Amino acid sequence: MILAFAESRGTSLRKAAFEAVTAARELGDDVHAIVVGPSGIAAQASQLDASRVLVAEHAGFAQYNPEATAALVAERVKTGGYRAVFFVSTAQGRDLAPRVAAKLGAAFAPDVTSVATNGDEIIVTHPVYSGKAIATLVLTGSPAVIAARPSTFPPARTDSASPSVEAIAPVGDPSASRVVVTELRTGGGAKLDVSEAAIVVSGGRGLKGPEHFTLVEDLAASFGNAAVGASRAVVDAGWRPHSDQVGQTGKVVSPDLYVAVGISGAIQHLAGMRTAKTIVAINRDKDAPIFKIADYGIVGDAFEIVPALAAAVREARRSG
C-alpha cells in the first residue's frame, strides 16, 4: 500500500493533493490518501482518485500545523504498514515531508520527477546542480518518503466510484502545538499562482522597467488561463512581488507552456522552469542561454513581438 498526503488550505483541497495521489499510483493501484484540516474538509475527500481516504478534522488544523500534521502522518505510515508516502514539493510539502522522514528514520527523496520500481527497490529521479543534471536515486528499505516536483504528475480526479472515507483522530491535541500559524497572507483577488497554472508567461530585465510588464500581463490574459511570472532580477528590482518569482530561490514550475519574455536564462532561473512541457523564448540576444533549452525561440524586440503574439492568441481562441 502507498500513502499520499492530500494538501489542503482551509476546507479546500489544493492541486497538489491530486498530484500526490497520481504520483503514488506510479507504485501501484492500492493508494490511500490522508487529508488533514478543519471541520468540513471531509466533503472534499470523494474527489481524490484513491481507494481509501483517511480524514482528520480538528480546529487545530484550520491553519497549517507542522508539528501535529507530521506526527499524525508518521503515525499512520507506521500503523498502516505503507511502503511509501508521497508529498508534493510545495512550500508546505517542503516543510512537512522532511519532518515525517525524520520521525520515521526513513529515506527521503525531494523534488522527484519520475518514479519506478525494481523488485523491492523504489527508483526515482530528480534534478541536481540547478537542473544541469538528473540524479537517479535507489530507495531501499520501507517506508520511503517521496516529494514530487509540482506540476510534474497530472492532478487527476476520480472518474469512478467514490473512495472509502474513514475519519481518524489526531495524535494528541493539535491545538497544543508549540508552533502556531497565526496568519496566512495570499496575493488576493483572483490572481493565478504560477506554481499551479497550466500556462506561465514570465518577464525579465529585457522589459526595461516595471511599467512595461503590461505586455506580459496582456499576453497572459490572451490565453485566458495563464499566470504571470518574473525572473529574480525583476523581483530584486522591486518590479514584481516575490510570489511571482520563478527560479531556484523562487517557485519551481512545470506548466504545459512557459513563455519567457526578455529573460536571458541564468542558471538560477532555468532551475525553476526547465521541466515545462513546452518553452517559448523571446529575446533580442540570439546567444541568450534561454534559447538552449527553448522548444521555440523568437529573436527580436519583445515590444513588437509580444503584442502581435497576444493578438494572434486571441484570434486563435475566437476562431476555435
C-alpha positions in Angstrom: 0.0 0.0 0.0 1.1 3.6 -0.7 0.0 6.7 1.2 -0.4 10.1 -0.4 -0.6 13.4 1.6 -3.5 15.4 0.2 -2.6 19.0 0.8 -5.4 21.4 1.7 -6.0 25.0 2.6 -8.9 25.7 4.9 -11.7 23.3 3.8 -10.5 23.0 0.1 -8.1 20.6 -1.4 -5.2 22.1 -3.4 -4.0 21.0 -6.8 -1.0 19.3 -5.1 -3.4 16.9 -3.3 -4.4 15.3 -6.6 -0.8 15.3 -7.9 0.4 13.4 -4.9 -2.2 10.7 -5.5 -1.2 10.5 -9.2 2.5 10.2 -8.2 1.7 7.5 -5.6 -0.1 5.4 -8.3 3.2 5.0 -10.1 3.9 2.4 -7.4 0.6 0.6 -7.6 -3.2 0.9 -7.5 -3.7 0.4 -3.8 -3.3 4.1 -2.9 -4.6 5.6 0.3 -4.8 9.4 0.8 -4.7 11.3 4.1 -6.4 14.6 4.5 -5.9 17.0 7.4 -8.0 20.1 8.0 -10.7 21.8 10.0 -14.3 20.6 10.2 -15.8 20.4 6.6 -12.7 19.1 4.8 -14.2 15.6 4.6 -16.6 16.9 2.0 -13.7 17.2 -0.5 -12.4 13.6 0.1 -14.6 12.0 -2.6 -12.7 13.9 -5.3 -9.5 12.0 -4.7 -8.6 9.1 -7.0 -7.7 6.8 -4.1 -9.1 3.5 -2.9 -9.4 4.9 0.6 -9.2 8.3 2.2 -8.3 9.0 5.8 -9.6 12.3 7.1 -8.5 14.0 10.3 -10.7 17.0 11.2 -9.8 19.3 14.1 -10.0 23.0 14.8 -6.2 22.9 15.4 -5.8 22.1 11.7 -7.6 25.3 10.5 -4.1 26.7 9.6 -1.1 24.6 8.6 0.1 22.8 11.8 3.5 21.3 11.1 4.1 19.5 14.4 0.6 17.9 14.7 0.4 17.1 11.0 3.9 15.4 10.9 3.1 13.4 14.0 -0.2 12.2 12.5 1.2 11.3 9.1 4.2 9.5 10.6 1.9 7.5 12.9 -0.4 6.4 10.1 2.6 5.3 8.0 3.8 3.2 10.9 0.5 1.6 11.8 -0.7 1.2 8.2 2.4 -0.6 7.0 2.8 1.6 4.0 5.6 1.1 1.6 6.0 4.8 0.8 4.4 8.1 1.5 4.1 10.8 -1.2 4.1 14.6 -0.9 4.4 17.4 -3.4 7.3 19.9 -3.1 5.1 22.9 -2.5 6.0 25.4 0.3 4.0 23.2 2.7 5.3 19.9 1.3 9.0 21.1 1.6 8.4 21.7 5.2 6.3 18.7 6.1 8.0 15.8 4.2 11.4 16.1 5.9 9.7 16.2 9.3 7.9 13.0 8.5 11.0 11.3 7.2 12.9 12.3 10.4 10.2 10.8 12.6 10.2 7.6 10.6 14.0 7.4 10.2 13.3 6.9 6.5 15.0 7.6 3.2 13.8 10.9 1.7 13.8 11.9 -2.0 12.8 15.5 -2.7 11.7 17.2 -6.0 11.1 13.9 -7.8 10.2 13.9 -11.5 9.8 10.2 -12.1 9.1 7.1 -10.1 9.6 3.4 -10.9 10.2 0.1 -9.1 12.7 -2.7 -9.4 11.7 -5.6 -7.1 11.8 -4.2 -3.6 13.6 -1.0 -4.7 12.0 2.3 -5.5 13.8 4.2 -8.2 13.3 8.0 -8.5 14.9 10.8 -10.5 15.3 14.4 -9.5 17.2 17.5 -10.9 20.5 18.4 -9.3 23.1 21.2 -9.7 20.4 23.8 -10.5 18.8 21.4 -13.0 22.0 20.9 -15.1 21.9 17.1 -14.3 19.4 14.5 -13.4 20.2 12.2 -10.4 18.8 8.7 -10.1 18.2 7.5 -6.5 17.5 4.0 -5.4 15.5 3.9 -2.2 15.8 0.7 -0.2 14.0 -0.2 2.9 10.5 0.7 3.9 8.9 3.1 4.2 10.3 5.7 1.8 9.3 9.4 1.8 9.0 11.0 -1.6 8.2 14.6 -2.6 7.2 15.1 -6.2 8.1 18.2 -8.2 5.0 20.4 -8.6 3.0 20.1 -11.8 5.0 17.0 -12.9 2.3 14.4 -12.3 -1.2 15.3 -13.7 -3.7 16.2 -11.0 -6.3 13.5 -11.8 -9.7 13.4 -10.0 -11.7 10.3 -9.6 -14.0 9.3 -12.5 -15.2 6.1 -10.9 -16.9 5.2 -7.6 -16.2 7.4 -4.7 -13.4 6.2 -2.4 -14.0 4.8 1.0 -13.7 7.6 3.5 -12.7 7.0 7.1 -12.4 9.5 9.9 -9.3 9.3 12.0 -8.2 11.0 15.2 -5.2 13.3 15.5 -2.1 12.3 17.6 -2.5 14.3 20.8 -4.1 17.8 20.8 -3.2 19.8 17.6 -4.3 23.0 19.4 -1.4 22.4 22.0 1.3 22.5 19.3 4.4 24.7 20.1 4.4 26.1 16.6 1.2 28.1 15.7 0.5 29.7 12.3 -1.4 32.9 13.2 -2.0 34.4 9.8 -1.9 33.4 6.1 -1.3 36.1 3.6 -2.2 35.5 0.0 -1.9 37.5 -3.2 -5.5 38.5 -3.0 -8.1 38.7 -5.8 -8.3 36.0 -8.5 -4.6 36.0 -9.3 -3.5 32.6 -10.5 -0.5 31.1 -8.7 2.5 30.4 -11.1 3.0 27.0 -9.4 -0.5 25.9 -10.3 -1.0 27.4 -13.7 -1.0 25.4 -16.9 0.5 28.4 -18.8 3.0 30.8 -17.3 4.2 34.0 -19.0 7.3 35.4 -17.3 9.1 38.7 -17.8 12.7 39.7 -17.2 15.0 42.7 -17.3 14.6 42.9 -21.1 11.3 44.7 -20.4 13.4 47.6 -19.2 11.0 48.8 -16.5 8.0 47.8 -14.4 5.7 49.9 -16.5 6.3 47.5 -19.4 5.1 44.4 -17.6 1.7 45.2 -19.0 3.0 43.4 -22.1 3.4 40.2 -20.2 0.1 40.6 -18.4 -1.7 41.2 -21.7 -0.2 38.1 -23.2 -1.1 36.1 -20.2 -4.7 37.4 -20.3 -4.9 36.5 -24.0 -4.5 32.8 -23.1 -7.3 33.1 -20.6 -5.8 30.7 -18.1 -2.2 31.9 -17.7 -0.2 33.2 -14.7 2.4 36.0 -14.7 5.9 35.1 -13.5 9.1 37.0 -13.2 12.9 36.5 -13.0 14.9 37.1 -9.9 16.4 40.2 -11.2 13.0 41.7 -11.8 11.8 40.8 -8.3 15.1 42.1 -6.7 14.5 45.4 -8.5 11.0 45.7 -7.0 9.2 45.4 -10.2 7.1 42.4 -9.2 6.4 40.6 -5.8 8.4 37.6 -4.7 5.3 35.4 -5.1 5.8 35.8 -8.9 9.4 34.7 -8.9 10.3 31.6 -10.9 13.6 30.0 -10.2 15.8 28.3 -7.7 15.1 30.8 -4.9 11.5 31.4 -6.1 8.9 28.8 -7.3 9.6 25.7 -9.3 7.1 25.4 -12.1 6.3 22.7 -14.7 3.5 24.1 -16.8 2.3 22.8 -20.2 3.6 26.1 -21.7 6.2 28.5 -20.4 6.8 31.8 -22.3 9.9 33.7 -21.3 9.9 37.4 -22.4 13.2 39.3 -22.1 14.7 36.6 -19.8 18.3 35.7 -20.6 18.2 32.4 -18.9 20.6 32.4 -15.9 21.1 29.0 -14.2 19.0 30.2 -11.3 16.0 30.8 -13.5 16.4 27.7 -15.6 16.4 25.6 -12.4 12.8 26.7 -11.8 11.2 26.1 -15.2 13.3 23.8 -17.4 10.9 20.9 -16.9 8.0 22.8 -18.5 6.4 20.8 -21.3 6.9 23.5 -24.0 9.2 26.5 -23.6 9.0 29.6 -25.8 11.7 32.2 -25.5 11.5 35.8 -26.8 14.8 37.7 -26.6 16.7 40.2 -28.8 20.0 38.4 -27.9 20.4 35.4 -30.2 23.1 34.0 -27.9 20.9 34.2 -24.7 21.2 30.9 -22.7 17.4 30.6 -22.6 17.5 29.5 -26.3 19.5 26.4 -25.4 16.5 24.8 -23.7 13.7 26.5 -25.6 11.5 24.5 -27.9 10.7 27.6 -29.8 12.8 30.8 -29.9 12.0 34.2 -31.3 14.9 36.6 -31.7 13.7 40.2 -31.8 12.2 43.1 -30.0 9.7 42.0 -27.3 7.9 45.3 -27.6 6.9 44.4 -31.1 6.6 40.6 -30.8 4.6 40.3 -27.6 1.6 42.5 -28.7 1.5 40.7 -32.1 1.6 37.3 -30.3 -1.1 38.3 -27.9 -3.3 39.4 -30.8 -2.7 36.1 -32.6 -3.6 34.1 -29.5 -6.8 36.0 -29.1 -7.7 35.4 -32.7 -6.9 31.7 -32.5 -9.2 31.4 -29.4 -12.0 33.3 -31.2 -11.8 31.0 -34.2 -11.8 27.9 -32.1 
